[in-house]
Amino acid sequence: MSELIALPELNSAQFLYGVPVYYFNPQSVYEGLSVINPTWPSAQGCVYCCRETGGERRSVVIKKYLFIEYETSTELIENEIYIMAKCAPHPNILQLQSIYIYDSYIFLVTPFCDGGTLHQYCIDNHVTLPQMAFILKGLVSGLSEIHKNDGIHRDIKCENVFLGKDNTIIKRKIVQQDRPPFPENMDSQLVDFMDQCFKRDPEQRASTSELLKV
């Protein structure tokens, strides 16, 4: 069993790279976890929009996983937790605020991003070139931090990029075919940037550190 799951069962917090780990039912701290249907579907676990039961009653998002020892999916969950904990201070990565381990479940508490997803933002707004540059820089900066901590994000898409009210980029496949067609009027600098991202040969593809210099 991993170090994360094997920590002694105490009501006081342990810490994983500065992120507190608790061993009691988070329903005593957050309301919204007891509903039958999760707020959002997820490939792994269930995702709930919750609110603190006391204090400032802030809204949070809690991802709930069933922990089954020795299963491959459990190793993937643990890897995600370690990477999120390591990267927590980065401004362009969703912050892992706390971890709860209780009754064979793991609960990951993160902020509620009230700016919605990048996908919805692009639908609702005309995104200008400076905004595209800002978005790409934030996304690449977050990916660079993940890579520095030996992580790989396997599902980069607009639906997985969350925005704060100030439109700060928060989150978290290289296509098998050639790059998709770009609009004819796309800025040449943006075309050059995208071309470097879509190199099929990973040896020729620009690293996140190199993309930050473009």
C-alpha positions as semicolon CSV with decimal commas, in nm:
position;residue;x (nm);y (nm);z (nm)
1;M;0,000;0,000;0,000
2;S;0,132;0,345;-0,085
3;E;0,270;0,599;0,161
4;L;-0,036;0,817;0,099
5;I;-0,287;0,549;0,197
6;A;-0,066;0,403;0,471
7;L;-0,046;0,722;0,678
8;P;-0,173;0,663;1,034
9;E;-0,543;0,724;1,085
10;L;-0,551;1,046;1,285
11;N;-0,805;1,325;1,309
12;S;-0,524;1,580;1,293
13;A;-0,380;1,656;0,950
14;Q;-0,079;1,496;0,791
15;F;0,078;1,678;0,496
16;L;0,168;1,575;0,142
17;Y;0,396;1,839;-0,013
18;G;0,223;2,098;0,203
19;V;-0,132;1,976;0,125
20;P;-0,320;1,863;0,441
21;V;-0,441;1,501;0,452
22;Y;-0,732;1,424;0,687
23;Y;-0,877;1,092;0,805
24;F;-1,241;1,171;0,877
25;N;-1,565;1,209;0,681
26;P;-1,553;1,535;0,478
27;Q;-1,933;1,556;0,497
28;S;-1,881;1,709;0,841
29;V;-1,699;1,998;0,671
30;Y;-1,874;2,027;0,333
31;E;-2,237;2,002;0,229
32;G;-2,329;1,855;-0,109
33;L;-2,146;1,522;-0,093
34;S;-2,452;1,330;0,023
35;V;-2,649;1,381;-0,300
36;I;-2,711;1,067;-0,506
37;N;-2,603;1,205;-0,843
38;P;-2,266;1,384;-0,884
39;T;-2,260;1,737;-1,022
40;W;-2,036;1,642;-1,314
41;P;-1,954;1,306;-1,474
42;S;-1,591;1,195;-1,464
43;A;-1,390;0,915;-1,625
44;Q;-1,269;0,822;-1,276
45;G;-1,467;0,883;-0,960
46;C;-1,746;1,137;-0,908
47;V;-1,723;1,518;-0,898
48;Y;-1,941;1,729;-0,666
49;C;-1,992;2,102;-0,626
50;C;-1,997;2,159;-0,250
51;R;-1,999;2,438;0,005
52;E;-1,828;2,474;0,340
53;T;-2,063;2,410;0,633
54;G;-1,903;2,687;0,838
55;G;-1,664;2,978;0,816
56;E;-1,688;3,171;0,489
57;R;-1,906;2,895;0,334
58;R;-1,692;2,900;0,021
59;S;-1,784;2,687;-0,279
60;V;-1,541;2,406;-0,364
61;V;-1,523;2,112;-0,601
62;I;-1,465;1,767;-0,452
63;K;-1,358;1,464;-0,654
64;K;-1,447;1,132;-0,489
65;Y;-1,258;0,810;-0,570
66;L;-1,321;0,457;-0,450
67;F;-0,986;0,314;-0,337
68;I;-0,933;-0,053;-0,425
69;E;-0,587;-0,175;-0,327
70;Y;-0,361;-0,326;-0,598
71;E;-0,580;-0,220;-0,891
72;T;-0,417;-0,031;-1,179
73;S;-0,669;0,251;-1,151
74;T;-0,562;0,306;-0,790
75;E;-0,202;0,365;-0,897
76;L;-0,323;0,622;-1,151
77;I;-0,524;0,799;-0,880
78;E;-0,225;0,810;-0,649
79;N;-0,003;0,948;-0,926
80;E;-0,259;1,221;-0,994
81;I;-0,270;1,313;-0,626
82;Y;0,110;1,333;-0,595
83;I;0,145;1,547;-0,908
84;M;-0,137;1,782;-0,801
85;A;0,016;1,817;-0,453
86;K;0,362;1,892;-0,594
87;C;0,224;2,150;-0,837
88;A;-0,027;2,308;-0,597
89;P;0,148;2,649;-0,565
90;H;0,160;2,709;-0,943
91;P;-0,086;2,984;-1,052
92;N;-0,186;2,800;-1,372
93;I;-0,262;2,462;-1,214
94;L;-0,578;2,375;-1,023
95;Q;-0,483;2,394;-0,656
96;L;-0,527;2,086;-0,443
97;Q;-0,646;2,237;-0,115
98;S;-0,686;1,923;0,094
99;I;-0,720;1,544;0,083
100;Y;-0,963;1,329;0,284
101;I;-0,928;0,953;0,323
102;Y;-1,233;0,788;0,475
103;D;-1,423;0,458;0,448
104;S;-1,230;0,328;0,140
105;Y;-1,275;0,660;-0,044
106;I;-1,035;0,940;-0,131
107;F;-1,171;1,295;-0,160
108;L;-0,975;1,571;-0,336
109;V;-1,083;1,926;-0,253
110;T;-1,009;2,201;-0,508
111;P;-1,139;2,557;-0,559
112;F;-1,460;2,619;-0,751
113;C;-1,365;2,801;-1,073
114;D;-1,643;3,054;-1,118
115;G;-1,524;3,161;-1,463
116;G;-1,635;2,832;-1,619
117;T;-1,441;2,636;-1,880
118;L;-1,231;2,772;-2,163
119;H;-1,463;2,583;-2,400
120;Q;-1,767;2,779;-2,282
121;Y;-1,572;3,105;-2,278
122;C;-1,477;3,059;-2,645
123;I;-1,841;2,988;-2,733
124;D;-1,968;3,298;-2,552
125;N;-1,695;3,542;-2,660
126;H;-1,495;3,649;-2,961
127;V;-1,142;3,555;-2,855
128;T;-0,885;3,806;-2,978
129;L;-0,524;3,726;-3,068
130;P;-0,384;3,883;-2,746
131;Q;-0,631;3,671;-2,548
132;M;-0,520;3,360;-2,738
133;A;-0,158;3,440;-2,654
134;F;-0,249;3,489;-2,286
135;I;-0,440;3,161;-2,277
136;L;-0,165;2,963;-2,451
137;K;0,106;3,109;-2,228
138;G;-0,085;3,013;-1,915
139;L;-0,160;2,665;-2,045
140;V;0,199;2,600;-2,152
141;S;0,330;2,738;-1,822
142;G;0,110;2,493;-1,630
143;L;0,216;2,202;-1,851
144;S;0,581;2,295;-1,806
145;E;0,538;2,272;-1,428
146;I;0,369;1,932;-1,461
147;H;0,657;1,806;-1,679
148;K;0,913;1,932;-1,427
149;N;0,746;1,710;-1,169
150;D;0,757;1,403;-1,399
151;G;0,388;1,421;-1,486
152;I;0,208;1,399;-1,821
153;H;-0,136;1,541;-1,892
154;R;-0,315;1,299;-2,125
155;D;-0,634;1,492;-2,197
156;I;-0,559;1,853;-2,286
157;K;-0,873;2,017;-2,424
158;C;-1,076;2,333;-2,370
159;E;-1,326;2,148;-2,150
160;N;-1,043;2,069;-1,906
161;V;-0,919;2,427;-1,876
162;F;-1,097;2,621;-1,601
163;L;-1,107;2,996;-1,551
164;G;-1,129;3,218;-1,249
165;K;-1,342;3,533;-1,268
166;D;-1,033;3,725;-1,376
167;N;-0,989;3,465;-1,656
168;T;-0,671;3,327;-1,500
169;I;-0,592;2,992;-1,658
170;I;-0,626;2,725;-1,391
171;K;-0,605;2,381;-1,515
172;R;-0,505;2,072;-1,623
173;K;-0,322;1,382;-2,679
174;I;-0,106;1,449;-2,914
175;V;-0,317;1,376;-3,224
176;Q;-0,222;1,076;-3,428
177;Q;-0,294;1,247;-3,759
178;D;-0,135;1,558;-3,905
179;R;-0,233;1,890;-3,757
180;P;-0,594;2,003;-3,812
181;P;-0,660;2,278;-4,069
182;F;-0,625;2,633;-3,938
183;P;-0,846;2,927;-4,038
184;E;-0,709;3,110;-4,342
185;N;-0,688;3,443;-4,158
186;M;-0,502;3,307;-3,854
187;D;-0,205;3,519;-3,746
188;S;0,127;3,383;-3,877
189;Q;0,287;3,383;-3,531
190;L;0,001;3,176;-3,393
191;V;0,030;2,936;-3,689
192;D;0,403;2,895;-3,615
193;F;0,328;2,830;-3,247
194;M;0,063;2,569;-3,327
195;D;0,283;2,400;-3,587
196;Q;0,549;2,344;-3,321
197;C;0,286;2,182;-3,096
198;F;0,160;1,942;-3,366
199;K;0,491;1,786;-3,473
200;R;0,421;1,412;-3,488
201;D;0,783;1,324;-3,408
202;P;0,834;1,391;-3,035
203;E;1,204;1,458;-3,101
204;Q;1,107;1,750;-3,325
205;R;0,815;1,871;-3,118
206;A;0,888;2,179;-2,905
207;S;0,906;2,132;-2,530
208;T;0,691;2,344;-2,300
209;S;1,002;2,538;-2,198
210;E;1,074;2,619;-2,563
211;L;0,713;2,719;-2,628
212;L;0,726;2,972;-2,345
213;K;1,000;3,153;-2,539
214;V;0,799;3,179;-2,861
